[in-house]
C-alpha cells in the first residue's frame, strides 16, 4: 500500500495494451481453425467478410474515446513523491486475470461463428487486438510529445483492471519519461537500448 497519502498508479498505455496480445492471438487461432470449416457462406466470402471486419474493428477500437483520453491528458497533474508506480507485469496480469472468462467467451463465439461465416469471427477478434495496439501507440506518441508518462489511479480502474478512461477516472498523473518499467506506449522498456 502507498504511504503518506500516496496512490497506487498504473500506466494508462499498459492497461490499454494489455488486451491486444490475447485478442490478437485468440483471433488468429480462431480464424485459422475457422477457415477449415466450409460454413454456410463458403470460405471465400467468409475470409473477405473477415478482412472487412478486421479493418473496421481496428479503426473503431483504435480511435474510440480519443477525445476522452485527450481531455484526461490535458487535466493530468504531476504524480506525488509518495505515489506507488505499478509494474507493467502487474497491470497486464490484473487485466488478463480480470478478463479471462470474457476472453474465453469471445473466443468460443468466434469459433462458433465459423460454421456460418468461416474465419470472420476470428478476424474480428484479431482486429480488436490490433486496434488496442494502435491506441496504445497513439498514447505513446502523446507521451513522447508531452515528455511525460501517463498514469491512472488503480482504484479508479474497474473491478477487472481495465477502463483507464472510464467515468470513475477524473484525471491522469504524469511522471518523467524514465519512470517505471514500461516505455512510452506501454511496451517493455529495452534497457539495453539506453545510452
C-alpha positions in Angstrom: 0.0 0.0 0.0 1.1 3.6 -0.6 2.1 5.6 2.4 2.0 9.3 3.2 -1.3 9.7 1.3 0.2 8.3 -2.0 -1.8 6.5 -4.6 -1.2 3.3 -6.5 -0.8 4.2 -10.2 -1.0 2.1 -13.3 0.3 3.1 -16.7 -2.6 4.1 -19.0 -0.9 2.7 -22.1 -0.1 -0.6 -20.4 -3.7 -1.1 -19.4 -4.9 -0.2 -22.9 -2.3 -2.5 -24.5 -2.9 -5.4 -22.0 -5.7 -6.9 -24.1 -4.1 -6.5 -27.5 -1.9 -9.7 -27.5 -4.6 -12.1 -26.2 -7.2 -10.7 -28.5 -4.8 -10.9 -31.5 -3.6 -14.4 -30.9 -7.1 -15.8 -30.0 -8.4 -14.2 -33.1 -5.6 -15.6 -35.3 -6.2 -19.0 -33.8 -10.0 -18.8 -34.2 -9.6 -17.6 -37.8 -7.1 -20.4 -38.6 -9.5 -23.1 -37.3 -12.5 -21.3 -38.8 -11.0 -21.3 -42.3 -11.0 -25.1 -42.2 -14.8 -25.1 -41.8 -16.8 -24.7 -45.1 -19.5 -22.8 -43.3 -22.8 -21.5 -44.8 -21.3 -18.7 -46.9 -18.2 -20.6 -48.0 -14.6 -19.9 -47.2 -14.0 -17.1 -49.8 -16.9 -15.0 -48.6 -16.0 -15.7 -45.0 -12.4 -14.5 -45.5 -13.5 -11.4 -47.4 -16.1 -10.6 -44.7 -13.4 -11.2 -42.1 -11.0 -8.9 -43.8 -13.6 -6.1 -43.8 -14.5 -6.8 -40.1 -10.7 -6.7 -39.3 -10.3 -3.3 -40.8 -13.5 -1.9 -39.2 -12.7 -3.3 -35.8 -9.1 -2.0 -35.9 -10.3 1.5 -36.8 -13.2 1.6 -34.3 -11.2 0.2 -31.3 -8.1 2.2 -32.2 -10.0 5.6 -32.5 -12.8 5.1 -29.9 -12.8 7.6 -27.0 -9.8 9.5 -28.1 -11.5 12.8 -27.1 -12.0 11.4 -23.6 -8.3 10.3 -23.4 -7.2 13.7 -24.7 -9.3 15.5 -22.1 -7.8 13.4 -19.3 -4.3 14.0 -20.6 -4.9 17.8 -20.6 -6.2 17.6 -17.0 -3.2 15.5 -15.8 -1.3 16.5 -12.7 2.2 15.6 -11.6 2.4 12.4 -9.6 3.4 12.9 -6.0 6.6 11.5 -4.4 4.6 9.1 -2.3 2.6 7.6 -5.3 3.4 4.0 -5.9 4.1 3.1 -9.6 2.7 -0.3 -10.5 5.0 -2.6 -12.5 4.0 -3.3 -16.1 3.7 -7.0 -15.4 1.3 -6.4 -12.5 -1.1 -4.2 -14.6 -1.0 -6.7 -17.5 -1.7 -9.6 -15.2 -4.6 -7.8 -13.4 -6.2 -7.0 -16.8 -5.8 -10.5 -18.2 -7.0 -12.2 -14.9 -10.0 -9.9 -14.7 -11.0 -10.6 -18.4 -10.1 -14.3 -18.6 -13.7 -15.5 -18.8 -14.7 -12.8 -21.2 -11.8 -13.7 -23.4 -12.8 -17.4 -23.3 -16.4 -16.5 -24.3 -15.5 -14.2 -27.2 -13.0 -16.9 -28.4 -15.7 -19.6 -28.3 -18.1 -17.2 -30.1 -15.5 -16.6 -32.8 -15.1 -20.3 -33.2 -18.8 -20.9 -33.3 -19.4 -18.2 -35.9 -17.1 -20.1 -38.3 -20.0 -22.6 -39.0 -21.9 -19.6 -40.5 -19.1 -17.3 -41.9 -15.7 -19.1 -41.9 -12.8 -17.1 -40.3 -14.8 -13.9 -39.9 -15.3 -14.0 -36.1 -11.6 -14.7 -35.6 -10.5 -11.9 -37.8 -12.9 -9.5 -36.0 -11.3 -10.5 -32.7 -7.8 -10.0 -34.2 -8.9 -6.6 -35.4 -9.9 -5.6 -31.8 -6.4 -6.6 -30.7 -4.8 -4.6 -33.4 -7.0 -1.6 -32.5 -5.8 -1.7 -28.9 -2.2 -1.8 -30.1 -3.0 1.2 -32.3 -4.5 3.1 -29.4 -1.5 2.3 -27.2 0.9 3.5 -29.9 -1.1 6.8 -30.1 -0.8 7.2 -26.4 2.9 6.6 -26.7 3.2 9.4 -29.3 1.3 11.7 -26.9 3.7 10.7 -24.0 6.7 11.4 -26.2 5.3 14.8 -27.3 4.5 15.7 -23.7 7.8 14.2 -22.5 5.8 12.6 -19.6 4.4 9.1 -18.9 0.7 8.9 -18.2 -0.7 7.1 -15.1 -4.1 6.3 -13.7 -5.1 5.6 -10.2 -5.6 1.9 -9.7 -8.7 2.4 -7.6 -10.3 4.3 -10.5 -10.0 1.3 -12.8 -12.9 -1.1 -12.9 -13.0 -4.4 -11.0 -11.3 -6.2 -13.8 -8.4 -3.8 -14.0 -9.5 -2.1 -17.2 -11.3 1.1 -18.4 -8.5 3.6 -18.0 -10.8 6.3 -19.5 -13.9 5.2 -17.6 -16.4 7.5 -15.8 -14.6 7.0 -12.5 -11.3 8.4 -13.9 -11.1 12.2 -13.1 -7.6 12.9 -14.5 -4.3 11.2 -15.2 -1.0 11.7 -13.3 2.3 12.4 -15.1 5.9 11.4 -14.3 9.2 11.8 -16.1 9.7 9.7 -19.2 12.2 7.4 -17.5 9.8 6.4 -14.6 8.5 2.8 -14.3 9.5 -0.2 -16.3 7.5 0.4 -19.5 8.4 2.6 -22.5 6.0 5.2 -24.0 3.1 3.3 -25.5 3.2 0.6 -22.8 5.8 -1.8 -24.3 8.6 -3.4 -22.2 11.4 -0.9 -21.7 14.6 -2.0 -23.5 17.2 -1.1 -21.1 20.0 -2.2 -23.4 18.9 0.5 -25.9 19.6 3.3 -23.4 22.9 5.1 -23.8 
